Structures are given as structure tokens and as C-alpha cells.
Amino acid sequence: MKSIVFFGECMLENQSDGNIHFGGDTLNTALYLARTTMSERLMVSYATAVGTDNVSEKLVQYWQQEGINNQYISQFDDKSIGSYSIQTDNNGERTFVYDRLNSAVRYYFQNDHTNFTFALTNKTCDYVYISGISLAILGDADRIKLLNMLTVFKNKGGYIIFDNNYRETLWQNVDPIFTYMQVMQLADLVFLTDEDEYALYGGNTVESILERTDQWQIPEVVIKQGAKPCIIKHKNKISTVESMTISANRIIDTCAAGDAFSAGYLAKRLMDESVIGAARFAHQLAGEVIQHSGAIILKENMCHLMPTAHSS
């Protein structure tokens, strides 16, 4: 069995309906990957930190029910998960307001003896997935510690997957480009959202993104362009794969489209399927997700994309 560990932050979404809602780029991808793969072929794990409060406990239980391995989750008695609220203006544009100063995951690597630290330094898993947000939420010392451990993991034959997910507000008083360059030099597969690349480096063409990634000789580059075709560079061959055509009146919520795309792509590529087949499935999964509200859609709305063993 292959194994992949995602590291990142999951946050509570404040809503008035009394139910627990949550979201987080790496968690979204991990969950959709767990749903779309056979558990006996791929173990999906999530590394993060939560509190010991009731909400934290419920989230950990929920992730486990979704088939996510929780052995890399740390708990802090004096911390909890971060939270966010969504404000919508008259034009339907959404603004996110975050409260993550006491988020437990910010202190994850201050414990040198986590299971995830052991997994990285001893390569007890096959793949590690991090994002730009995973890096941005850490303090300087912990970010350096993570990059050093990823270097050890890489040198021992580990496979590193990176999603650029750039959020400018998380990089105050820190140069994000230096950190991004470090992780890009380690990555075996990168997911790059075009708009995030332009915001980070400037430019406005896919060609500029491809030229920049050439310097790191990354084996596999996937450029996500929303509703436009995705661009894949693999073994020095560039492929273009069209997205699904979905009428505007059926598009409900696009907030987790990129996360779902990455999950769909990995679901096929980690099982050694072609980049074209993987991208087509990725578009299909993202296309389904955006037709429903929330980052995590109900299983019943995506049964046709799940293995039979998961859809029963």
C-alpha cells in the first residue's frame, strides 16, 4: 500500500445554522482524495494540530470516518483550531475574516517528537503534500525546520507534492518568494494556480510560469486555470486538457474547486495512470464540487466518482 501525508491547517467556518462547518486547502484535498481512492491501495493521512475541546474532537472523529488516518494529529490543551467568517456584499463577492492567532497548528513543530517529524526524517511514508498556506501559517523557525525535514525526506527517496496556494495576507513582513523557491527545488509534482503565480511573481502568461519552473527541473508541473484548460508539463512534454462545460446557473460555490482538482489528479496519478486521464478526472471532480455549496460536498452527490467500496 502507498501512503501520503498532508500537512496543513483546517479551520472552523462560523455559520448561524448550529452545525459544524470547516475548511482548509490541504484538508479539502486530503478528504476528496480519500473518497476517490481505495483505502487498501492508498493510505491518506492528515498532519495538523487541534485542541482538546469538543469541536476539535468532533473534527478528528469526522476525518477518521472519511477514511483519513489521524496518527499525525497533535492536540494542545491550551489551543484550538482557527476560525473564519464569510461576508458577502451586494454583488455576491465573498470576503473572509480570519481568527487564527491561537490556532494549534501554528505550534505543531515546537514539539520535536511528533509522528510527522519521525515520518519525514525516517521516510516512513511515500508522499508528502504541502501548500503555500501550510508554509505561511508557521513562524520563521518552524518553517525552516519543516523545509529542513523535507530535504531529509527528499534525500531518502521521498516524493514531495506542492500546491502554490498563495495568500498575501499570511506573508506579512516575510518574503514569500524565498520560501517558495526553496520548496520548488524539492518538489516532484507542483500544482500552480495561474492567478496565484501572477500575484506572487508578476507576469500574466502561462509561458512565463513554465519558463520559471524550468530552472528547478520539476518532473511534473500542473497549471490550474479555473474554467480554462489545465496545462501539464511532464517529461518535457506539454499537454492541454479542457475543463468541463458547466452552465453558469449550475455553478453554486467555487471555493474548493482547486483543492478538488488536485485530489482528482492525485487519485489517478498515484495509481500510475496517465497525466491526461488524471487531468480529465480532476476536472470532473472539481466540476461536481462547484455545483454544490460548501468546500466539502455530501458523498451522495459524488458517488459516481467514488470507488464502489466507498459508495455503499
Secondary structure in CASP SS format (residue, H / E / C, confidence):
PFRMAT SS
TARGET T0000
AUTHOR 0000-0000-0000
METHOD secondary structure of the structure
MODEL  1
M C 1.00
K E 1.00
S E 1.00
I E 1.00
V E 1.00
F E 1.00
F E 1.00
G C 1.00
E C 1.00
C C 1.00
M E 1.00
L E 1.00
E E 1.00
N C 1.00
Q C 1.00
S C 1.00
D C 1.00
G C 1.00
N C 1.00
I C 1.00
H E 1.00
F E 1.00
G E 1.00
G C 1.00
D H 1.00
T H 1.00
L H 1.00
N H 1.00
T H 1.00
A H 1.00
L H 1.00
Y H 1.00
L H 1.00
A H 1.00
R H 1.00
T C 1.00
T C 1.00
M C 1.00
S C 1.00
E C 1.00
R C 1.00
L E 1.00
M E 1.00
V E 1.00
S E 1.00
Y E 1.00
A E 1.00
T E 1.00
A E 1.00
V E 1.00
G E 1.00
T C 1.00
D C 1.00
N H 1.00
V H 1.00
S H 1.00
E H 1.00
K H 1.00
L H 1.00
V H 1.00
Q H 1.00
Y H 1.00
W H 1.00
Q H 1.00
Q H 1.00
E C 1.00
G C 1.00
I E 1.00
N E 1.00
N C 1.00
Q C 1.00
Y C 1.00
I E 1.00
S E 1.00
Q E 1.00
F E 1.00
D C 1.00
D C 1.00
K C 1.00
S E 1.00
I C 1.00
G C 1.00
S E 1.00
Y E 1.00
S E 1.00
I E 1.00
Q E 1.00
T E 1.00
D C 1.00
N C 1.00
N C 1.00
G C 1.00
E C 1.00
R E 1.00
T E 1.00
F E 1.00
V E 1.00
Y E 1.00
D E 1.00
R C 1.00
L C 1.00
N C 1.00
S E 1.00
A H 1.00
V H 1.00
R H 1.00
Y H 1.00
Y H 1.00
F H 1.00
Q H 1.00
N C 1.00
D C 1.00
H C 1.00
T C 1.00
N H 1.00
F H 1.00
T H 1.00
F H 1.00
A H 1.00
L H 1.00
T H 1.00
N H 1.00
K C 1.00
T C 1.00
C C 1.00
D C 1.00
Y E 1.00
V E 1.00
Y E 1.00
I E 1.00
S E 1.00
G H 1.00
I H 1.00
S H 1.00
L H 1.00
A H 1.00
I C 1.00
L C 1.00
G C 1.00
D H 1.00
A H 1.00
D H 1.00
R H 1.00
I H 1.00
K H 1.00
L H 1.00
L H 1.00
N H 1.00
M H 1.00
L H 1.00
T H 1.00
V H 1.00
F H 1.00
K H 1.00
N H 1.00
K C 1.00
G C 1.00
G C 1.00
Y E 1.00
I E 1.00
I E 1.00
F E 1.00
D E 1.00
N C 1.00
N C 1.00
Y C 1.00
R C 1.00
E H 1.00
T H 1.00
L H 1.00
W H 1.00
Q C 1.00
N C 1.00
V C 1.00
D C 1.00
P H 1.00
I H 1.00
F H 1.00
T H 1.00
Y H 1.00
M H 1.00
Q H 1.00
V H 1.00
M H 1.00
Q H 1.00
L H 1.00
A C 1.00
D C 1.00
L E 1.00
V E 1.00
F E 1.00
L E 1.00
T E 1.00
D H 1.00
E H 1.00
D H 1.00
E H 1.00
Y H 1.00
A H 1.00
L H 1.00
Y H 1.00
G C 1.00
G C 1.00
N C 1.00
T C 1.00
V H 1.00
E H 1.00
S H 1.00
I H 1.00
L H 1.00
E H 1.00
R H 1.00
T H 1.00
D H 1.00
Q C 1.00
W C 1.00
Q C 1.00
I C 1.00
P C 1.00
E E 1.00
V E 1.00
V E 1.00
I E 1.00
K E 1.00
Q C 1.00
G C 1.00
A C 1.00
K C 1.00
P C 1.00
C E 1.00
I E 1.00
I E 1.00
K E 1.00
H E 1.00
K C 1.00
N C 1.00
K E 1.00
I E 1.00
S E 1.00
T E 1.00
V E 1.00
E C 1.00
S C 1.00
M C 1.00
T C 1.00
I C 1.00
S C 1.00
A H 1.00
N H 1.00
R H 1.00
I C 1.00
I C 1.00
D C 1.00
T C 1.00
C C 1.00
A C 1.00
A H 1.00
G H 1.00
D H 1.00
A H 1.00
F H 1.00
S H 1.00
A H 1.00
G H 1.00
Y H 1.00
L H 1.00
A H 1.00
K H 1.00
R H 1.00
L C 1.00
M C 1.00
D C 1.00
E C 1.00
S C 1.00
V H 1.00
I H 1.00
G H 1.00
A H 1.00
A H 1.00
R H 1.00
F H 1.00
A H 1.00
H H 1.00
Q H 1.00
L H 1.00
A H 1.00
G H 1.00
E H 1.00
V H 1.00
I C 1.00
Q C 1.00
H C 1.00
S C 1.00
G C 1.00
A C 1.00
I C 1.00
I C 1.00
L C 1.00
K H 1.00
E H 1.00
N H 1.00
M C 1.00
C H 1.00
H H 1.00
L H 1.00
M C 1.00
P C 1.00
T H 1.00
A H 1.00
H H 1.00
S H 1.00
S C 1.00
END
